């Protein structure tokens, strides 16, 4: 049996070039002085990532006060999936949205995902390029977090995702703007210090029913099949602005219905159903009262009656004679009559 020893030449610690290693074979016998040592040199491959971190995209993910637990968990899931993201404390609802640009400048971020909660039941998401724009406002619906879904998919934390977009994104100008905005926001920069040099999951953006459906899938190594990981949510586009969190409106969704109007329509529909039931009950009452007949009078009772002869009407002109009242004698009681017998 022979053992091997490796000897390396001295190099600078920051040098990432291919290194040469020298292996010397040791034999059980003592080496002879005249014989030269047999050496074998091999080249050690360089590290996987040799490039430099050039794309300095940083995304700030935070929210306003008033969000629920589901939104908080979804924000944490997004921060876990995006190693180039940063977090911040919740913003007060009284502050205007232009303050977000100052927060992004303080955090040294040029992209922002801001969740705005209203009435503790409606959630809006802003995706903006700070500070020059553009920005887009969405209504977030059908939120399902990682802990809630419990899908079988899994991926390496910090790995770089693939972005898959629906072909419809190339058909409309405002969708093309959203595609570029999503690409710059959700894609992890190459050679980022917190990222891993692997690609094992994919973000999909699909357009259906005038909404953008977000899904996260794992890419299986065996047959490249897709297994969902989560989270998942649906974005309903409201407006696209030229500036960051404001400015001229580039696009406004004509099919968008605000949550307040949607709830109002539901209440009006429920009230209309109640009124319809009441009208049906009143009509039934009127129908019962109109068709009810008086059964005390028999309409067939006069069928077999024959009219009598007409008798002359006598008009009495004289006063009638007084009637004579006969006074009966006192009758004995029954016991007295029985005693007489």
C-alpha positions as CSV (number, residue, x, y, z in Angstrom):
1,X,0.0,0.0,0.0
2,X,1.3,3.4,-0.8
3,X,0.2,6.8,0.7
4,X,0.2,10.1,-1.1
5,X,1.2,13.5,0.2
6,X,0.2,16.8,-1.5
7,X,2.4,19.8,-1.6
8,X,1.0,23.2,-2.7
9,X,3.0,26.2,-3.9
10,X,2.5,29.4,-2.0
11,X,-0.1,31.7,-3.5
12,X,-2.0,34.8,-2.5
13,X,-5.2,34.0,-0.4
14,X,-7.4,36.1,-2.7
15,X,-6.3,34.4,-6.0
16,X,-9.1,32.2,-7.5
17,X,-7.1,30.9,-10.4
18,X,-6.5,27.2,-11.0
19,X,-4.0,25.9,-8.5
20,X,-1.3,23.3,-9.1
21,X,-0.8,20.5,-6.6
22,X,2.2,18.3,-6.3
23,X,1.8,14.7,-5.2
24,X,4.7,12.6,-4.1
25,X,4.4,8.8,-3.8
26,X,5.9,7.3,-0.7
27,X,7.1,3.7,-0.8
28,X,7.7,1.3,2.0
29,X,11.3,1.1,1.1
30,X,13.7,4.0,1.9
31,X,14.4,6.2,-1.1
32,X,17.8,5.9,-2.5
33,X,20.1,9.0,-2.7
34,X,20.9,8.6,-6.3
35,X,17.3,8.1,-7.4
36,X,15.2,11.1,-8.1
37,X,11.8,11.3,-6.5
38,X,9.0,10.5,-8.9
39,X,6.5,13.4,-8.8
40,X,3.1,13.7,-10.4
41,X,1.5,17.2,-10.8
42,X,-2.3,17.7,-11.3
43,X,-4.4,20.8,-11.6
44,X,-7.0,21.6,-9.0
45,X,-10.1,23.2,-10.7
46,X,-11.0,26.7,-9.8
47,X,-14.1,27.6,-7.7
48,X,-17.5,27.4,-9.4
49,X,-18.2,31.2,-9.3
50,X,-15.2,33.1,-10.6
51,X,-17.1,36.2,-11.7
52,X,-17.7,39.4,-9.8
53,X,-21.0,40.7,-8.4
54,X,-21.9,43.4,-10.9
55,X,-25.7,43.6,-10.7
56,X,-26.3,45.5,-7.5
57,X,-30.1,45.1,-7.4
58,X,-31.5,45.2,-3.9
59,X,-35.1,44.8,-3.1
60,X,-36.7,46.3,0.0
61,X,-39.7,44.3,1.2
62,X,-41.9,45.7,3.9
63,X,-45.4,46.8,4.7
64,X,-47.6,49.3,6.4
65,X,-49.3,48.8,9.8
66,X,-52.5,46.9,9.9
67,X,-51.6,43.7,8.0
68,X,-52.8,40.3,9.2
69,X,-50.8,37.2,10.0
70,X,-51.2,35.8,6.5
71,X,-49.6,38.8,4.9
72,X,-46.8,38.8,7.4
73,X,-46.0,35.1,6.6
74,X,-46.1,35.8,2.9
75,X,-43.6,38.7,3.3
76,X,-41.3,36.4,5.2
77,X,-41.6,33.7,2.4
78,X,-40.7,36.3,-0.2
79,X,-37.6,37.4,1.8
80,X,-36.5,33.8,2.1
81,X,-36.9,33.2,-1.7
82,X,-35.1,36.4,-2.6
83,X,-31.6,36.5,-1.1
84,X,-31.0,40.0,-2.5
85,X,-33.9,41.4,-0.4
86,X,-33.9,43.6,2.7
87,X,-36.4,44.2,5.4
88,X,-37.5,47.2,7.3
89,X,-40.0,48.2,10.1
90,X,-43.6,48.8,9.3
91,X,-44.5,52.2,8.0
92,X,-47.2,54.3,9.6
93,X,-50.4,54.5,7.7
94,X,-50.5,58.3,8.1
95,X,-47.3,58.8,6.1
96,X,-47.5,59.3,2.4
97,X,-46.2,56.8,-0.1
98,X,-43.4,59.1,-1.3
99,X,-41.7,58.5,2.1
100,X,-41.0,54.9,0.8
101,X,-38.5,56.4,-1.7
102,X,-36.5,57.9,1.2
103,X,-36.6,54.6,3.0
104,X,-35.2,52.8,-0.1
105,X,-32.4,55.4,-0.3
106,X,-31.5,54.9,3.3
107,X,-31.5,51.1,2.9
108,X,-29.5,51.5,-0.4
109,X,-32.2,49.7,-2.4
110,X,-33.3,50.4,-5.9
111,X,-36.4,48.2,-6.0
112,X,-39.2,48.0,-3.6
113,X,-42.2,45.7,-2.8
114,X,-44.5,47.5,-0.5
115,X,-47.7,45.9,1.0
116,X,-50.4,48.4,1.9
117,X,-53.3,47.2,4.1
118,X,-56.6,48.9,4.3
119,X,-59.6,48.2,6.5
120,X,-57.7,45.2,7.9
121,X,-59.1,43.1,5.1
122,X,-57.9,44.5,1.8
123,X,-54.2,44.1,0.7
124,X,-52.5,46.1,-2.0
125,X,-49.0,45.5,-3.3
126,X,-46.7,48.1,-4.9
127,X,-43.8,47.1,-7.1
128,X,-41.7,50.1,-7.9
129,X,-38.3,51.0,-9.3
130,X,-37.0,53.6,-6.8
131,X,-36.6,56.5,-7.2
132,X,-37.4,57.2,-10.8
133,X,-40.1,54.7,-11.6
134,X,-42.1,53.1,-13.1
135,X,-44.4,51.6,-10.4
136,X,-47.5,49.4,-10.4
137,X,-50.2,48.9,-7.9
138,X,-52.0,45.5,-7.5
139,X,-54.8,44.1,-5.4
140,X,-53.5,40.9,-3.8
141,X,-56.0,38.0,-3.7
142,X,-56.0,34.3,-2.8
143,X,-52.9,34.3,-0.6
144,X,-51.5,30.9,0.4
145,X,-48.2,30.8,2.3
146,X,-45.5,28.1,2.5
147,X,-46.6,26.8,5.9
148,X,-50.2,26.7,4.8
149,X,-49.8,24.8,1.6
150,X,-47.4,22.1,2.8
151,X,-46.4,21.1,-0.7
152,X,-43.9,18.4,-1.4
153,X,-41.6,20.6,-3.4
154,X,-38.3,21.9,-2.0
155,X,-35.4,23.9,-3.2
156,X,-32.0,25.2,-1.9
157,X,-32.2,28.4,0.1
158,X,-30.6,31.2,-1.8
159,X,-30.5,29.5,-5.2
160,X,-31.3,31.6,-8.3
161,X,-34.7,31.1,-9.9
162,X,-35.8,31.0,-13.5
163,X,-38.5,33.4,-14.5
164,X,-41.3,32.1,-16.7
165,X,-43.7,34.5,-18.2
166,X,-47.0,34.0,-20.1
167,X,-46.7,34.8,-23.9
168,X,-49.5,37.4,-23.3
169,X,-46.9,39.7,-21.6
170,X,-45.5,40.4,-25.1
171,X,-48.9,41.4,-26.6
172,X,-49.7,44.6,-24.6
173,X,-47.4,47.5,-23.9
174,X,-48.3,47.8,-20.2
175,X,-47.7,44.0,-19.8
176,X,-44.3,44.4,-21.3
177,X,-43.5,47.1,-18.7
178,X,-44.7,44.7,-15.9
179,X,-42.6,41.9,-17.3
180,X,-39.4,44.0,-17.2
181,X,-40.3,45.2,-13.7
182,X,-40.9,41.7,-12.4
183,X,-37.7,40.5,-14.1
184,X,-35.5,43.1,-12.4
185,X,-37.3,42.7,-9.0
186,X,-37.6,38.9,-8.6
187,X,-34.5,37.7,-10.4
188,X,-31.5,37.1,-8.1
189,X,-28.3,38.8,-9.4
190,X,-25.5,36.6,-10.5
191,X,-22.7,36.1,-8.0
192,X,-24.6,37.7,-5.2
193,X,-22.9,37.0,-1.9
194,X,-26.0,35.4,-0.3
195,X,-27.0,33.4,-3.4
196,X,-26.1,29.9,-4.3
197,X,-24.7,29.0,-7.8
198,X,-27.6,26.6,-8.6
199,X,-30.8,26.9,-10.5
200,X,-33.4,24.5,-9.0
201,X,-36.7,26.4,-9.0
202,X,-38.8,28.6,-11.3
203,X,-41.2,31.5,-10.8
204,X,-44.1,31.5,-13.1
205,X,-46.3,34.5,-14.0
206,X,-49.4,33.5,-15.8
207,X,-52.3,35.7,-17.0
208,X,-55.8,34.3,-16.6
209,X,-59.1,36.1,-16.1
210,X,-57.3,39.5,-16.4
211,X,-55.2,38.7,-13.4
212,X,-51.5,37.6,-12.8
213,X,-51.1,34.3,-11.1
214,X,-47.8,33.7,-9.3
215,X,-46.5,30.2,-8.6
216,X,-43.2,28.8,-7.4
217,X,-42.1,25.3,-8.7
218,X,-39.2,23.0,-8.0
219,X,-37.3,21.6,-11.0
220,X,-36.8,17.8,-10.4
221,X,-33.4,16.5,-11.4
222,X,-34.6,13.2,-12.6
223,X,-37.1,14.2,-15.4
224,X,-37.2,18.0,-15.1
225,X,-40.8,17.7,-13.8
226,X,-42.3,20.6,-11.8
227,X,-43.4,20.3,-8.2
228,X,-45.0,23.3,-6.5
229,X,-43.3,24.7,-3.5
230,X,-45.3,27.9,-2.7
231,X,-46.2,30.5,-1.8
232,X,-49.0,31.4,-4.3
233,X,-51.1,34.5,-4.8
234,X,-53.0,36.4,-7.5
235,X,-52.3,40.0,-8.5
236,X,-55.2,42.1,-9.9
237,X,-53.6,45.1,-11.7
238,X,-55.1,48.5,-10.8
239,X,-52.7,51.2,-12.3
240,X,-49.3,51.6,-13.8
241,X,-47.5,54.9,-12.9
242,X,-44.7,56.6,-14.6
243,X,-43.0,57.6,-11.3
244,X,-42.2,55.8,-8.1
245,X,-45.3,55.5,-6.0
246,X,-47.1,58.2,-8.0
247,X,-46.8,60.4,-11.0
248,X,-48.7,60.3,-14.4
249,X,-50.8,57.3,-15.0
250,X,-49.5,55.1,-17.8
251,X,-52.3,52.5,-17.7
252,X,-55.5,52.0,-15.7
253,X,-57.3,48.7,-15.7
254,X,-60.9,49.3,-17.0
255,X,-62.1,45.9,-15.6
256,X,-61.0,46.5,-12.1
257,X,-63.6,46.6,-9.4
258,X,-62.7,47.9,-6.0
259,X,-63.3,45.7,-3.0
260,X,-65.7,48.3,-1.5
261,X,-67.8,48.2,-4.7
262,X,-67.6,44.4,-4.7
263,X,-68.9,44.1,-1.2
264,X,-71.6,46.7,-1.9
265,X,-72.8,44.6,-4.9
266,X,-73.0,41.5,-2.7
267,X,-75.0,43.4,-0.1
268,X,-77.4,44.8,-2.8
269,X,-77.8,41.3,-4.3
270,X,-78.6,39.9,-0.8
271,X,-81.1,42.7,-0.2
272,X,-82.8,42.1,-3.6
273,X,-83.2,38.4,-2.8
274,X,-84.9,39.3,0.6
275,X,-87.2,41.7,-1.1
276,X,-88.1,39.2,-3.8
277,X,-89.0,36.6,-1.1
278,X,-91.2,39.2,0.7
279,X,-93.0,40.0,-2.5
280,X,-93.7,36.4,-3.2
281,X,-95.2,35.9,0.2
282,X,-97.5,39.0,-0.2
283,X,-98.7,37.7,-3.6
284,X,-99.5,34.4,-2.1
285,X,-101.5,36.0,0.7
286,X,-103.5,38.1,-1.8
287,X,-104.1,35.0,-3.9
288,X,-105.4,33.1,-1.0
289,X,-107.7,36.0,0.1
290,X,-109.2,36.5,-3.4
291,X,-110.0,32.9,-4.2
292,X,-111.7,32.2,-0.8
293,X,-115.5,31.8,-1.1
294,X,-118.3,32.1,1.5
295,X,-119.6,28.5,2.0
296,X,-122.4,29.5,4.3
297,X,-124.7,30.5,1.4
298,X,-125.7,27.7,-1.0
299,X,-126.2,29.1,-4.5
300,X,-128.2,26.0,-5.6
301,X,-130.8,26.2,-2.8
302,X,-133.3,28.3,-4.9
303,X,-133.2,26.0,-7.9
304,X,-136.4,24.0,-7.1
305,X,-138.4,26.8,-5.6
306,X,-141.7,27.8,-7.5
307,X,-142.9,31.4,-7.3
308,X,-146.2,31.8,-5.3
309,X,-149.3,33.7,-6.4
310,X,-149.2,37.3,-5.9
311,X,-151.4,38.4,-3.0
312,X,-152.9,41.8,-2.9
313,X,-151.5,44.1,-0.4
314,X,-154.0,45.1,2.3
315,X,-153.8,48.4,3.8
316,X,-155.5,48.6,7.2
317,X,-157.2,52.0,7.7
318,X,-159.0,51.4,10.9
319,X,-157.6,50.5,14.3
320,X,-157.9,46.8,15.2
321,X,-160.4,45.7,17.8
322,X,-158.9,45.0,21.2
323,X,-158.5,41.4,22.1
324,X,-160.5,40.0,25.0
325,X,-158.3,38.2,27.5
326,X,-160.1,35.5,29.4
327,X,-159.2,35.2,33.0
328,X,-158.8,31.6,34.1
329,X,-159.8,30.5,37.6
330,X,-157.2,29.5,40.0
331,X,-156.2,26.0,39.3
332,X,-155.4,23.8,42.2
333,X,-152.0,22.3,42.5
334,X,-151.4,18.8,41.4
335,X,-151.3,17.4,44.9
336,X,-154.7,18.9,45.7
337,X,-156.2,17.4,42.5
338,X,-154.7,14.1,43.4
339,X,-156.2,14.4,46.9
340,X,-159.6,15.1,45.6
341,X,-159.6,12.0,43.6
